[in-house]
């Protein structure tokens, strides 16, 4: 996408994903406007209207992402992940703006034996997933031009995530238990940023799945990390059912990314490369 006068509003632009998207777009010479807490709150209609009014391209990374916290803060999660997204769609329709909205593998129950395609029936098993699915529905019903990009198992330098938490835990614990029955694709936010940049010029509509190529268990990720960092950790596999948590997690988070591959001019990189680069910069 060549540099032009079209401004892009990035909602949630200082978070783990939003900051990488903003950085990538700015390096490409795009005119980006960043909206985030504390100055911007997506749940305040007037502030959202102001953000939409100033751009023809809107990237929504703003979300309530505390999966366990959502079980007790249902109202907050719904306001951010669903209600505000529906309002965003209505405003975008009036402004004739195109929206790319970030969603999640948690809209599925994880019981399917094969990777999920975009037309598989969602069935979220926790409040976070239910609110994200509600946001997808409200956006699709708003009448605006939109693309819902479902992503999974993201990690980046701007916030704590599964990768950084593992490393932190390993520094204080000689033995770690990690689940080996949750399968997916660890996906760097820098990779998501590159994909979103490519989508900006194409403006696809509907739902797309994106994750790094290949699949691995949470336990397999831990093995890879500690091997690359040469950390001496006694790593033990366990099952998701061994952990008591407020929210239930899907076991199968695998995405079939054939649909988005047709829009890209190069293959999706296997998960090992971006993760190794991320570990080197820590």
C-alpha positions in Angstrom: 0.0 0.0 0.0 1.6 3.2 -1.1 1.8 6.3 1.1 -1.1 8.6 0.6 -3.3 11.1 2.4 -5.7 8.5 3.7 -5.5 8.5 7.5 -5.9 5.2 9.5 -7.4 5.2 12.9 -6.0 2.5 15.1 -8.2 1.8 18.1 -6.3 0.3 21.0 -3.1 1.5 19.3 -0.8 1.3 22.3 -1.5 -2.3 23.3 0.6 -5.4 22.4 -0.9 -5.8 18.9 -2.0 -2.2 18.2 1.5 -0.8 18.9 3.1 -3.2 16.4 0.5 -2.4 13.8 1.0 1.3 14.3 4.8 1.0 14.1 4.6 -1.0 10.9 2.2 1.3 9.2 4.2 4.4 10.2 7.4 2.8 8.8 5.6 2.3 5.5 4.8 6.1 5.5 1.1 5.8 6.3 -0.8 8.5 8.1 -1.8 6.8 11.3 -3.8 8.1 14.3 -3.6 6.2 17.5 -6.5 6.0 20.0 -6.2 4.3 23.3 -6.6 4.6 27.1 -6.5 6.8 29.1 -7.4 9.6 26.5 -9.7 7.3 24.4 -12.3 4.9 25.6 -14.0 2.8 22.9 -17.1 2.5 25.1 -17.7 6.3 25.2 -19.9 7.0 22.1 -18.6 10.6 21.6 -15.0 9.5 21.7 -15.6 6.6 19.3 -17.4 9.0 16.9 -14.5 11.3 16.9 -12.0 8.5 16.1 -14.2 7.2 13.2 -14.8 10.7 11.8 -11.1 11.2 11.2 -10.4 8.2 9.0 -11.6 6.1 6.1 -9.7 3.0 7.4 -10.2 1.8 10.9 -8.3 -1.0 12.6 -9.9 -2.1 15.9 -7.5 -3.7 18.3 -9.4 -2.4 21.4 -10.6 -5.4 23.5 -11.2 -6.8 26.9 -8.7 -9.7 26.8 -8.5 -10.9 30.4 -10.0 -14.4 29.7 -10.4 -15.4 33.4 -11.4 -11.9 34.5 -14.3 -11.8 32.0 -16.0 -14.5 33.9 -16.7 -12.1 36.8 -16.7 -8.9 34.7 -19.2 -9.9 32.1 -20.7 -6.4 31.7 -17.3 -4.7 31.1 -16.3 -7.4 28.6 -19.5 -7.1 26.7 -19.4 -3.3 26.6 -15.9 -3.4 25.1 -15.9 -6.5 23.0 -19.5 -6.4 21.7 -21.5 -3.2 22.3 -18.8 -0.8 21.3 -18.0 -2.9 18.1 -21.6 -2.7 17.0 -21.5 1.1 17.5 -18.2 1.3 15.6 -19.9 -0.5 12.7 -22.9 1.9 12.7 -20.5 4.9 12.7 -18.3 3.4 10.0 -21.4 2.9 7.8 -22.3 6.5 8.1 -18.8 7.6 7.4 -18.3 5.2 4.5 -15.2 3.8 6.3 -13.8 0.3 6.1 -13.2 -1.5 9.4 -10.8 -4.3 10.1 -11.7 -5.9 13.4 -9.5 -8.3 15.4 -11.2 -11.4 16.8 -10.1 -14.7 18.2 -9.9 -18.5 18.1 -11.9 -18.5 21.3 -15.2 -18.1 19.3 -14.8 -21.9 18.8 -15.3 -24.6 21.4 -12.1 -26.5 20.3 -13.8 -29.8 20.1 -13.4 -30.2 16.3 -10.8 -32.7 15.2 -9.6 -30.7 12.2 -8.4 -27.0 11.8 -11.1 -24.4 11.8 -12.2 -22.7 8.6 -14.1 -19.4 8.5 -17.5 -21.0 7.9 -17.3 -23.4 10.8 -20.0 -22.8 13.4 -18.8 -20.8 16.4 -19.6 -22.1 19.8 -17.6 -20.2 22.5 -17.2 -21.9 25.9 -16.2 -18.9 28.0 -17.4 -15.3 28.5 -14.5 -13.8 26.6 -15.3 -15.9 23.5 -19.0 -15.2 23.8 -18.4 -11.4 23.9 -16.0 -11.5 21.0 -18.5 -13.5 18.9 -21.2 -11.0 19.9 -18.9 -8.3 18.6 -18.5 -10.1 15.3 -22.2 -10.4 14.9 -23.0 -6.8 15.7 -20.3 -5.6 13.3 -21.7 -7.8 10.5 -25.2 -6.5 11.1 -24.2 -2.9 11.2 -24.1 -2.5 7.4 -20.6 -1.2 7.2 -17.8 -2.6 5.0 -15.7 -4.8 7.3 -13.1 -7.6 7.6 -13.0 -9.7 10.8 -9.5 -11.1 11.2 -9.5 -13.9 13.7 -6.0 -14.5 15.2 -4.7 -16.7 17.9 -2.0 -17.3 20.6 -0.4 -13.9 20.0 2.8 -12.6 21.6 4.7 -9.4 21.4 7.1 -7.0 23.2 4.5 -4.5 24.4 2.7 -6.7 26.9 2.9 -9.8 29.0 1.8 -13.0 27.1 2.2 -16.7 27.3 5.8 -16.6 26.0 7.0 -13.9 28.4 5.1 -15.4 31.4 6.8 -18.8 30.7 10.2 -17.2 30.8 9.4 -15.2 34.0 8.1 -18.3 35.7 11.2 -20.4 34.7 13.5 -17.8 36.3 11.9 -18.4 39.7 10.8 -22.0 39.4 13.1 -25.0 38.6 10.1 -27.1 37.6 7.3 -26.0 35.4 4.1 -27.8 34.4 2.7 -26.9 30.9 -0.4 -28.2 29.2 0.2 -30.5 26.3 -3.4 -30.9 25.1 -4.0 -27.3 23.8 -2.9 -27.2 20.2 -2.5 -24.0 18.1 -0.1 -21.7 16.4 1.9 -19.1 18.4 1.7 -15.9 16.3 3.9 -12.9 16.7 2.1 -9.5 16.7 4.7 -8.3 14.2 3.5 -10.9 11.8 -0.1 -9.9 12.3 0.9 -6.3 11.6 2.5 -7.2 8.3 -0.7 -9.1 7.2 -2.9 -6.2 8.2 -0.8 -3.8 6.2 -1.2 -6.0 3.1 -5.0 -6.2 3.7 -5.3 -2.4 3.8 -4.9 -2.1 0.1 -7.1 -5.0 -0.8 -9.9 -4.2 1.7 -11.4 -7.7 1.7 -14.8 -8.2 3.3 -16.1 -11.0 5.6 -14.1 -13.2 8.0 -10.5 -14.3 7.6 -8.3 -16.6 9.8 -4.7 -15.9 10.3 -2.0 -17.6 12.3 1.6 -18.6 11.8 2.1 -21.8 9.8 2.2 -25.1 11.6 0.8 -26.4 14.8 2.2 -27.1 18.3 1.1 -27.7 21.9 1.6 -25.2 24.7 4.1 -27.7 26.1 5.9 -27.8 22.7 6.2 -24.0 22.7 7.8 -24.2 26.2 10.3 -26.8 25.0 11.2 -24.7 22.0 11.7 -21.5 24.1 13.9 -23.1 26.8 16.0 -24.9 24.2 16.6 -21.7 22.3 17.4 -19.7 25.4 19.5 -22.6 26.9 17.5 -22.5 30.1 17.8 -25.4 32.4 14.1 -26.1 33.3 12.5 -29.3 34.5 9.5 -29.2 32.1 6.6 -31.5 32.8 3.5 -32.1 30.6 0.1 -31.9 32.1 -3.6 -31.7 31.0 -5.8 -28.6 30.9 -8.2 -30.4 33.3 -5.4 -30.4 35.9 -5.6 -26.7 36.1 -8.4 -24.9 38.0 -9.3 -21.7 36.1 -12.3 -19.4 36.0 -12.6 -19.8 32.2 -12.6 -23.0 30.1 -10.1 -23.0 27.3 -10.6 -24.6 23.9 -8.2 -27.6 23.2 -8.1 -27.2 19.4 -7.2 -23.7 18.3 -5.8 -24.7 14.9 -6.8 -22.4 12.0 -7.0 -23.4 8.4 -5.6 -20.3 6.7 -6.1 -21.2 3.0 -8.6 -18.3 2.5 -6.2 -15.6 3.6 -3.3 -17.2 1.7 -5.1 -16.4 -1.6 -4.8 -12.7 -0.7 -1.1 -12.8 0.1 1.9 -12.6 -2.2 4.1 -14.9 -0.2 3.7 -18.0 2.0 2.8 -17.7 5.7 6.0 -18.3 7.7 6.2 -21.3 10.1 5.8 -20.3 13.8 9.4 -21.2 14.7 11.1 -18.3 12.8 9.2 -15.3 14.3 9.4 -16.9 17.8 13.1 -17.4 17.6 13.5 -13.7 16.4 11.4 -12.6 19.3 13.5 -14.5 21.8 16.7 -13.1 20.4 15.5 -9.5 21.1 14.5 -10.1 24.7 
